[in-house]
């Protein structure tokens, strides 16, 4: 049996609905078993193929639901407890049941802490509560996100669907996004919610993550998107206030930051590194864009998802539970099994030339809906590296300014 000092303490932002709730459910299904299938390194991209149960099974879990609304968080918390009880009953009727699930349920704690990523003061307050309450944090899953979608360009939507129906429901280009939205802190709203708020949360919890020095090591999971793209990114508008494609650009920035933080952490040889891993949950039928469509259109959207999957798209798990497989896998698989990329020199003669620098882990499925984890190469250029350095500098300066305003020390 695992020691209580090794039991995971997992934070999931945006945990009360959508993929965030799906991640929580999937983690419960996996950890309630003494042989979690999502932890197994049996995919083609794994570098080894053997694993011991001791590396992946835990007798307890603290699951922190980081939600903007306490009321919705408490509803999700009760839902998850009931879900866990259902899983225990499912194991109890199996022949040869060893009592593991019931033991895990006894040591399961699900709690709600409020956070509003559009208000940095609440991010600090959340981090303070976590540090005072829990001995460490093992996983931080940066899932919460926003988009400033205001309408659909139906002519463009029809054109993209006719041209490439799968692409039209994987990386749509027909959403119109509001320009100029600013948060209460005076920053770009989409940028702060998707990028900077999570960056501040990591920085505030960095030392607490470092305290989890078990064999599995601490991890930060950054939930990106297939829509992540540098095409419309203007580094002079790094807060994305003027951008008509703030969502896509914010996910591109998230990829930049996650990779950079992972590289910095791997260079710290004094302790087990905090790994930063990028996840693409695929296309799931959540409420993200439902405000723009009615019931009938929403049904048509779901039908289009299933059509895309039947036509061979691997990126349409559709259900939030299936979309959570890549995040759940990265929470539990021993890091030794994940692939690495050797450092590659950028082409000085062509700053826009890309090279492979890492991986993004993707929730995939076959046309019948059987989910799996895949990878996508993370490609970067010298130009992207310079943009990342500038963005990190802006984030660090802004983080220091907020710390100073709050009378907080600026930790490295």
Residue pairs with C-beta under 8 A, 6 or more apart in sequence:
1 59
1 103
2 54
2 57
2 58
2 59
2 60
4 59
4 60
4 107
5 135
6 58
6 214
7 58
7 59
7 60
7 61
7 62
7 107
8 31
8 58
8 61
8 62
8 138
8 139
8 331
9 61
9 62
9 64
9 134
9 135
9 136
9 137
9 138
9 139
9 212
10 27
10 61
10 62
10 63
10 64
10 137
10 138
10 139
10 140
10 141
10 331
11 64
11 66
11 130
11 137
11 139
11 140
11 141
11 205
12 20
12 23
12 24
12 63
12 64
12 65
12 66
12 141
12 143
13 20
13 66
13 115
13 117
13 141
13 142
13 143
13 144
13 198
13 201
14 20
14 66
14 67
14 143
14 144
14 145
15 21
15 23
15 24
15 64
15 65
15 66
15 67
15 73
15 76
15 143
16 65
16 67
16 69
16 72
16 73
16 75
16 76
17 72
17 76
17 286
17 287
18 284
18 286
18 287
18 288
18 320
19 143
19 223
19 281
19 284
19 286
19 320
19 323
19 324
19 327
20 141
20 143
20 144
21 76
21 79
21 80
21 320
22 284
22 319
22 320
22 321
22 322
22 323
22 324
23 141
23 143
23 324
23 327
23 328
24 63
24 65
24 76
24 80
24 110
25 80
25 83
25 320
25 321
25 324
26 38
26 321
26 324
26 325
26 327
26 328
27 61
27 63
27 324
27 328
27 331
28 61
28 63
28 80
28 83
28 84
28 87
28 108
29 87
30 36
30 37
30 38
30 39
30 328
30 332
31 57
31 58
31 61
31 104
31 332
32 84
32 87
32 88
32 91
32 100
32 101
32 104
32 105
33 57
33 91
33 100
33 101
34 53
34 57
34 98
34 100
35 53
35 56
35 57
36 56
36 57
36 332
38 325
38 328
38 329
38 332
38 333
39 51
39 55
39 56
39 329
39 332
39 333
39 334
40 51
40 56
40 333
41 48
41 49
41 50
41 51
41 333
41 334
41 337
42 49
43 372
43 373
43 374
45 338
45 339
45 359
45 374
45 375
46 333
46 337
46 338
46 339
47 336
47 337
47 338
47 339
47 340
48 336
48 337
51 334
51 337
55 215
55 216
55 334
56 332
56 333
56 334
57 100
58 104
59 100
59 103
59 104
59 107
60 104
60 107
60 108
60 109
61 104
61 107
61 108
61 109
62 109
62 110
62 111
62 134
63 80
63 108
63 109
63 110
63 111
64 111
64 112
64 113
64 130
64 134
65 73
65 76
65 77
65 80
65 110
65 111
65 112
65 113
66 113
66 114
66 115
66 126
66 144
67 73
67 76
67 112
67 113
67 114
67 115
68 114
68 115
68 116
68 117
68 144
69 114
70 112
70 114
73 112
73 114
74 112
76 112
77 110
77 111
77 112
80 110
81 108
81 110
84 105
84 108
85 105
87 101
88 101
88 102
88 105
91 97
91 100
91 101
91 102
92 101
92 102
113 126
113 129
113 130
114 122
114 126
115 122
115 123
115 125
115 126
115 201
116 122
116 123
117 123
117 144
117 192
117 193
117 194
117 197
117 198
117 201
118 183
118 184
118 185
118 189
118 192
118 193
118 197
119 183
119 184
119 185
120 185
120 192
120 196
120 197
120 200
120 402
121 406
123 197
123 200
123 201
123 204
124 200
124 204
124 402
124 406
124 408
126 201
127 201
127 204
127 205
127 208
128 204
130 137
130 205
130 208
131 205
131 208
134 208
135 211
136 208
136 209
136 211
136 212
136 218
137 205
137 208
137 209
137 211
137 212
137 218
138 209
138 212
138 214
138 216
138 218
138 219
139 218
139 219
139 220
139 221
139 331
140 201
140 202
140 205
140 209
140 219
140 220
140 221
141 220
141 221
141 223
141 327
141 331
142 198
142 201
142 202
142 220
142 221
142 222
142 223
142 254
143 221
143 223
143 327
144 193
144 197
144 198
145 193
145 194
145 223
145 250
146 189
146 190
146 193
146 194
147 175
147 177
147 190
147 246
147 247
147 288
147 289
148 177
148 178
148 179
148 181
148 189
148 190
148 246
148 247
149 175
149 176
149 177
149 178
149 247
149 289
149 291
149 292
150 176
150 177
150 178
150 292
151 175
151 176
151 292
152 174
152 175
152 176
152 292
152 293
153 174
153 175
153 176
154 174
156 173
156 174
157 168
157 172
157 174
160 167
160 168
160 172
160 173
160 174
161 168
161 169
161 304
165 304
165 307
165 308
165 311
166 308
166 311
166 312
166 313
168 174
168 304
169 283
169 301
169 304
169 305
169 308
169 316
170 226
170 283
170 308
170 313
170 315
170 316
171 226
171 227
171 229
172 227
175 247
175 289
175 292
176 244
177 243
177 244
177 245
177 246
177 247
179 241
179 242
179 243
179 244
179 246
180 241
180 242
181 188
181 189
181 190
181 241
181 246
182 188
182 189
182 241
183 189
183 192
183 193
185 192
187 196
187 239
187 398
188 239
188 240
188 241
188 246
190 240
190 246
190 247
190 250
191 238
191 239
191 240
191 241
191 246
191 250
191 253
192 239
194 247
194 250
194 251
194 253
194 254
195 250
195 253
195 254
195 257
195 395
196 395
196 398
198 222
198 254
199 257
199 395
199 399
200 399
200 402
202 209
202 220
202 261
203 399
203 411
206 274
206 411
207 411
209 218
209 220
209 274
210 218
210 271
210 274
212 218
213 271
213 272
215 334
216 332
216 334
216 335
217 272
217 273
217 274
217 275
217 335
218 272
218 274
218 275
219 274
219 275
219 276
219 277
219 330
219 331
219 335
220 258
220 261
220 274
220 275
220 276
220 277
221 277
221 279
221 327
221 330
221 331
222 254
222 255
222 257
222 258
222 276
222 277
222 278
222 279
223 279
223 281
223 327
224 251
224 254
224 255
224 258
224 278
224 279
224 280
224 360
225 247
225 248
225 251
225 280
225 281
226 280
226 282
226 283
226 315
227 247
227 248
227 251
228 248
228 251
228 252
228 254
228 255
228 280
229 245
229 248
229 249
229 251
229 252
230 249
230 252
230 384
230 387
231 245
231 248
232 243
232 244
232 245
232 248
232 249
233 243
233 245
233 249
233 252
233 253
233 387
234 242
234 243
234 249
235 387
235 390
235 391
237 243
238 253
238 390
238 391
238 394
240 246
240 249
240 250
243 249
253 391
254 278
255 278
255 360
255 378
256 380
256 384
256 387
256 388
256 391
257 388
257 391
257 392
257 395
258 276
258 277
258 278
259 276
259 278
259 357
259 358
259 378
259 380
259 388
260 388
260 392
261 276
262 275
262 276
262 277
262 358
265 273
265 274
265 275
265 276
266 273
266 275
275 335
277 330
277 338
277 361
278 358
278 359
278 360
278 361
278 378
279 326
279 327
279 330
279 360
279 361
279 362
279 363
280 315
280 326
280 360
280 361
280 362
280 363
280 376
281 317
281 323
281 324
281 326
281 327
281 363
282 315
282 316
282 317
282 323
282 362
282 363
282 364
282 365
283 305
283 308
283 315
283 316
283 317
283 318
283 323
284 317
284 318
284 319
284 320
284 322
284 323
285 301
285 302
285 305
285 318
285 319
285 320
286 320
290 298
293 301
302 318
305 316
305 318
306 316
306 318
308 316
309 316
309 318
309 365
309 367
309 369
310 367
311 367
312 367
314 362
314 364
314 365
314 366
314 374
315 362
315 363
315 364
316 365
317 323
317 325
317 363
317 364
317 365
317 369
317 371
318 369
322 363
322 365
322 369
322 371
323 363
324 363
325 363
325 371
325 372
325 373
326 361
326 362
326 363
326 373
327 363
329 361
329 373
330 338
330 361
338 359
339 359
339 375
341 356
341 357
341 358
341 359
344 355
344 356
344 357
345 355
346 353
346 355
346 380
346 381
346 382
346 385
347 353
347 355
347 381
347 382
348 382
351 381
351 382
351 383
351 386
352 381
352 382
352 383
353 381
353 382
354 379
354 380
354 381
354 384
355 379
355 380
355 381
356 377
356 378
356 379
357 378
357 379
357 380
358 377
358 378
359 375
359 376
359 377
359 378
360 375
360 376
360 377
360 378
361 373
361 374
361 375
362 373
362 374
362 375
362 376
363 371
363 373
364 371
364 372
364 373
364 374
365 371
365 372
366 372
380 388
399 410
400 410
403 409
403 410
404 410
